[in-house]
């Protein structure tokens, strides 16, 4: 694979414990748009929620699988533990 052709990330996926709390936080607190709601192909009873900018452009998408009974993650256990957003200067 020629890595020089990679333009960036399309999206990052994480696990959430509550679909409602996840939706409320990312839409009402952070102001992201729910771009798409589908199901987890490996577990069709679980939603796959996509949040992003108004256009749902690649690189702005953060997705979640909400599992109410999931155990808390551990730092250093081969998983992402933080997500950072870049916001335009003067927008806050």
SEDREN-639905 format. One line per field, with one value per residue: residue number from 1; residue in three letters; x, y negated, z of N, C-alpha, C in turn. Coordinates in steps of 0.1 Angstrom, whole numbers. Each point is the difference from the previous one (the first is absolute). Layout:
residues N
resi <- (NUM / ...)
resn <- (Ala / ...)
n_c1 <- (X / ...)
n_c2 <- (Y / ...)
n_c3 <- (Z / ...)
ca_c1 <- (X / ...)
ca_c2 <- (Y / ...)
ca_c3 <- (Z / ...)
c_c1 <- (X / ...)
c_c2 <- (Y / ...)
c_c3 <- (Z / ...)
//
This chain:
residues 92
resi <- (1 / 2 / 3 / 4 / 5 / 6 / 7 / 8 / 9 / 10 / 11 / 12 / 13 / 14 / 15 / 16 / 17 / 18 / 19 / 20 / 21 / 22 / 23 / 24 / 25 / 26 / 27 / 28 / 29 / 30 / 31 / 32 / 33 / 34 / 35 / 36 / 37 / 38 / 39 / 40 / 41 / 42 / 43 / 44 / 45 / 46 / 47 / 48 / 49 / 50 / 51 / 52 / 53 / 54 / 55 / 56 / 57 / 58 / 59 / 60 / 61 / 62 / 63 / 64 / 65 / 66 / 67 / 68 / 69 / 70 / 71 / 72 / 73 / 74 / 75 / 76 / 77 / 78 / 79 / 80 / 81 / 82 / 83 / 84 / 85 / 86 / 87 / 88 / 89 / 90 / 91 / 92)
resn <- (Unk / Unk / Unk / Unk / Unk / Unk / Unk / Unk / Unk / Unk / Unk / Unk / Unk / Unk / Unk / Unk / Unk / Unk / Unk / Unk / Unk / Unk / Unk / Unk / Unk / Unk / Unk / Unk / Unk / Unk / Unk / Unk / Unk / Unk / Unk / Unk / Unk / Unk / Unk / Unk / Unk / Unk / Unk / Unk / Unk / Unk / Unk / Unk / Unk / Unk / Unk / Unk / Unk / Unk / Unk / Unk / Unk / Unk / Unk / Unk / Unk / Unk / Unk / Unk / Unk / Unk / Unk / Unk / Unk / Unk / Unk / Unk / Unk / Unk / Unk / Unk / Unk / Unk / Unk / Unk / Unk / Unk / Unk / Unk / Unk / Unk / Unk / Unk / Unk / Unk / Unk / Unk)
n_c1 <- (8 / -3 / 6 / 8 / -9 / 4 / -13 / -3 / -5 / -8 / 1 / -4 / 1 / -10 / 1 / -13 / -4 / -4 / -9 / -9 / 8 / 3 / -12 / -5 / 11 / 1 / -14 / -4 / 10 / 4 / -13 / 4 / -1 / -11 / 11 / 1 / -11 / 9 / 2 / 5 / 7 / 9 / -8 / -9 / 0 / 12 / -3 / 2 / 4 / -2 / 10 / -3 / 7 / -4 / 12 / 3 / 9 / 7 / 4 / -13 / 0 / -8 / 2 / -11 / 4 / -13 / 7 / -12 / 3 / 6 / 11 / 4 / 5 / 12 / 7 / 6 / -13 / 9 / -4 / -8 / 6 / 4 / -9 / 7 / -7 / 1 / 0 / -7 / 10 / -3 / -1 / 8)
n_c2 <- (12 / -10 / -2 / -4 / 10 / 3 / -5 / 10 / -2 / 10 / 9 / -3 / 12 / -3 / 4 / 0 / -5 / -12 / 5 / -2 / 4 / 10 / 2 / -1 / 7 / 8 / 0 / 1 / 7 / 9 / 2 / 12 / 4 / 6 / 4 / 11 / 8 / 10 / 12 / 6 / 1 / 0 / -11 / 4 / 4 / -3 / -13 / -6 / -9 / -8 / -7 / -12 / -6 / -12 / 1 / 4 / -10 / 8 / 5 / -2 / 13 / 1 / 13 / 5 / 11 / -3 / 4 / 2 / 13 / -9 / 7 / -8 / -7 / 4 / -11 / -1 / 1 / -6 / -11 / -7 / -9 / -7 / -9 / -7 / -12 / -4 / -12 / -7 / -8 / -4 / 13 / -1)
n_c3 <- (0 / -8 / 12 / -10 / -4 / 12 / 0 / 8 / 12 / -3 / 10 / 12 / 5 / 9 / 13 / 1 / 12 / -5 / -9 / 9 / 10 / -8 / -4 / 12 / 4 / -10 / 1 / 13 / 5 / -9 / -2 / 1 / -13 / 3 / -6 / 8 / 0 / 2 / -4 / 11 / -10 / 10 / 4 / -9 / 12 / -4 / 4 / -11 / 9 / -10 / 5 / -4 / -9 / -4 / -7 / 12 / -1 / -8 / 11 / -1 / -5 / 10 / 1 / 4 / 8 / 3 / 10 / 5 / -2 / -8 / 3 / 10 / -9 / -4 / 5 / -12 / -2 / -8 / 6 / -8 / 7 / -10 / -2 / -9 / 2 / -12 / 7 / -9 / -2 / 13 / -2 / 10)
ca_c1 <- (-8 / 7 / -6 / 0 / -13 / -10 / -3 / -4 / -10 / -14 / -7 / 5 / -12 / 3 / -11 / -7 / -8 / -14 / -3 / -6 / 10 / 10 / -7 / -2 / 13 / 6 / -8 / -4 / 11 / 11 / -6 / 2 / -12 / -2 / 1 / -6 / -3 / -2 / 3 / 12 / -2 / 3 / -9 / -11 / -8 / 7 / 1 / 13 / -3 / 10 / -1 / 10 / -4 / -13 / 0 / 4 / 12 / 11 / 9 / -8 / -10 / 3 / -11 / -1 / -9 / -4 / -2 / -3 / 7 / 14 / 9 / 9 / 13 / 12 / 11 / 10 / -6 / -2 / -12 / 1 / -6 / -3 / -3 / 1 / -6 / 6 / -10 / 5 / 4 / -11 / -13 / -5)
ca_c2 <- (-12 / -12 / -8 / -14 / -4 / -2 / -14 / -3 / 9 / -2 / -1 / 8 / 6 / 3 / 6 / -8 / 8 / -3 / -6 / -13 / -9 / -2 / -9 / -13 / -7 / -4 / -9 / -11 / -6 / -3 / -6 / 8 / 5 / 14 / 2 / 13 / 10 / 13 / 11 / 7 / 12 / 12 / 1 / -8 / -6 / -12 / -11 / -6 / -14 / -8 / -14 / -7 / -14 / -1 / 7 / 14 / 2 / 9 / -7 / -6 / 10 / 8 / 9 / 7 / 11 / -1 / 13 / -4 / 8 / 1 / -3 / -12 / 2 / -2 / -6 / 10 / 13 / 0 / -8 / -15 / -5 / -14 / -6 / -14 / -7 / -13 / -9 / -12 / -10 / -10 / 6 / 4)
ca_c3 <- (0 / -1 / 11 / -4 / -6 / 11 / 1 / 14 / 6 / -3 / 12 / 12 / 6 / 14 / 7 / 10 / 9 / -1 / -12 / 3 / 5 / -11 / -10 / 7 / 2 / -12 / -8 / 8 / 7 / -9 / -12 / -12 / -6 / -2 / -14 / -4 / 10 / -6 / 10 / -1 / -9 / 8 / 11 / -5 / 11 / 5 / -10 / -4 / -1 / -7 / 3 / -8 / -4 / -7 / -12 / 3 / -8 / 6 / 9 / 11 / 6 / 12 / 1 / 13 / 2 / 14 / 8 / 14 / 10 / -3 / 11 / -4 / -6 / 8 / -8 / -3 / -4 / -15 / -4 / 1 / 13 / -1 / -13 / 0 / -11 / -4 / -3 / -6 / 9 / 2 / -1 / 14)
c_c1 <- (9 / -6 / 0 / -13 / -11 / -2 / -4 / -10 / -14 / -8 / 7 / -12 / 4 / -13 / -6 / -9 / -15 / -2 / -6 / 10 / 11 / -6 / -1 / 13 / 5 / -8 / -3 / 11 / 11 / -5 / 3 / -13 / 0 / -1 / -7 / -2 / -3 / 2 / 14 / -2 / 3 / -10 / -12 / -9 / 7 / 1 / 15 / -3 / 11 / -2 / 10 / -4 / -13 / 0 / 4 / 12 / 10 / 10 / -7 / -8 / 6 / -12 / 0 / -9 / -4 / -4 / -2 / 8 / 15 / 8 / 8 / 13 / 11 / 10 / 11 / -4 / -3 / -12 / 3 / -6 / -4 / -3 / 1 / -6 / 7 / -12 / 5 / 3 / -12 / -14 / -6 / -4)
c_c2 <- (-12 / -10 / -15 / -4 / -1 / -14 / -3 / 11 / -3 / -2 / 8 / 6 / 4 / 7 / -10 / 9 / -2 / -8 / -14 / -10 / -4 / -10 / -14 / -8 / -5 / -9 / -13 / -8 / -5 / -6 / 8 / 5 / 15 / 3 / 12 / 8 / 13 / 10 / 6 / 13 / 13 / 3 / -9 / -6 / -12 / -10 / -3 / -15 / -8 / -15 / -7 / -15 / 0 / 8 / 15 / 4 / 10 / -8 / -7 / 10 / 7 / 9 / 8 / 12 / -1 / 14 / -4 / 7 / 2 / -4 / -13 / 4 / -2 / -6 / 11 / 14 / 0 / -6 / -15 / -4 / -15 / -4 / -15 / -6 / -13 / -9 / -13 / -11 / -10 / 6 / 4 / -12)
c_c3 <- (0 / 9 / -4 / -6 / 11 / 3 / 15 / 4 / -5 / 12 / 11 / 7 / 15 / 5 / 10 / 8 / -2 / -13 / 2 / 5 / -10 / -10 / 6 / 1 / -14 / -8 / 8 / 6 / -10 / -14 / -13 / -5 / 0 / -15 / -5 / 12 / -7 / 11 / -2 / -8 / 7 / 11 / -4 / 11 / 5 / -10 / -3 / -3 / -6 / 3 / -9 / -2 / -8 / -13 / 1 / -8 / 6 / 8 / 11 / 7 / 12 / 2 / 13 / -2 / 15 / 5 / 14 / 10 / -2 / 12 / -4 / -6 / 9 / -9 / -2 / -4 / -15 / -4 / 1 / 13 / -1 / -14 / 1 / -12 / -3 / -3 / -5 / 11 / 1 / 0 / 14 / 8)
//
